Structure formats: C-alpha cells, structure tokens
Amino acid sequence: MMEVGKKYKFTIPREGKGSIQRVFTGRVIQICDRHITLKHSKLRFNECFQKVDLRKWGYKEVQQ
C-alpha cells in the first residue's frame, strides 16, 4: 500500500505499436478514492494516475 510523502517509481507499459515504455519517479502528495497524485522529482509538475490503472502497471518504493 502506498503512503503520502514516500517516493515511488511507476512503470507504464507500452500501449501499442510505436509507443514506448514510460517511467515516472516522484513523491506521492495525495491519495484519493480513485486517483493518486505524484510530484515529479526533476520535472517540477504533478501527474495524476487512476488507481484502476495501477493494477496493470508496476510501481515500487524508491529509497530517498
């Protein structure tokens, strides 16, 4: 289970021919019923992920 304030790495698989695997690393700043908000470590913007999608994707905690 994820916790607010901890750093995670999300791996999003390819979504079809010609697409690439994407990786996001950052700190979780909000967890709601349907989504999780991640603040990127280097890019200085936030990204929201739906919890439903996280079941298909890989994520793991990163040491700080």
Summary of the structure (lengths in Angstrom):
residues: 64
radius of gyration: 11.7
end to end distance: 17.4
largest distance: 35.3
contacts: 140
relative contact order: 0.31
helix: 6%
strand: 48%
